[in-house]
Each structure stands twice: as structure tokens, then as C-alpha cells.
Amino acid sequence: MKIGRWRIKEAKDVVEAGQMSLTEEKNKQELETRRVVAQEIEKQLDKRLCIPSRHSSFAGSYILRGMKAINKDNDMVVNK
């Protein structure tokens, strides 16, 4: 129904339109979230595949206490 320049809208029409837009937005957000998660998983897999051939020198390190060293605590870091 129209009165002048304004259109009178039924309450159920307004509610249905709101629900439709909410559903569309929810679907868009869900798709975007899935896309981002898939990209992150792919990045993590790429990082795993690019593991360097050399191991870290600190993986087998230990500290000898009470030894003469440069630092003031007389501790020496030794790498295996």
C-alpha cells in the first residue's frame, strides 16, 4: 500500500527481509571463514614441507656451572 511518497510495509515483510539478509551475511561469513582456515592450513603444511636440512645447534646444548667462562656467573654453554 502506498500513501504519497511513502510505502507502508507489513511487519512480516520487514522481518522476512531482515532474516534473509542475516542468512545471506551468515553464509558469506561462513564461506570467508572456511576460505581463511583452508589458507592457514595450507600455509602450515608448506612450512612443514620446508623443514631445513640442518638442525639447530641449540637442540643439544647444556650448561656447565662453575667453569671459567667469560661471563660473571662462571657458566659455560656447551653444544653437543
C-alpha positions, -999 to +999 in steps of 0.1 A: +000+000+000+013+035-008+005+068+007+021+097-010+058+091-013+060+065+014+051+029+012+035+012+042+052-021+049+038-050+066+056-062+097+061-097+085+076-084+052+102-064+072+110-094+094+114-117+064+137-092+047+158-089+078+161-127+082+170-131+045+198-105+048+210-121+081+211-155+065+230-142+034+255-124+056+259-155+078+265-177+047+291-151+033+309-150+066+309-188+069+324-191+034+350-165+041+359-182+074+363-216+056+385-200+030+407-184+055+410-216+075+419-235+044+446-210+035+461-212+070+462-250+069+479-248+035+505-224+049+512-247+079+516-277+055+540-257+034+561-248+064+563-285+074+575-294+039+602-267+040+619-281+071+656-271+069+681-299+065+703-285+093+693-290+129+695-262+154+728-260+173+709-253+205+689-286+204+716-304+223+731-276+243+737-277+281+753-255+307+784-264+327+783-245+360+814-234+379+837-234+349+858-205+340+840-185+313+838-150+300+805-142+318+804-133+355+785-164+366+812-188+355+788-208+334+798-222+300+773-232+273+784-263+255+768-276+223+766-313+216 
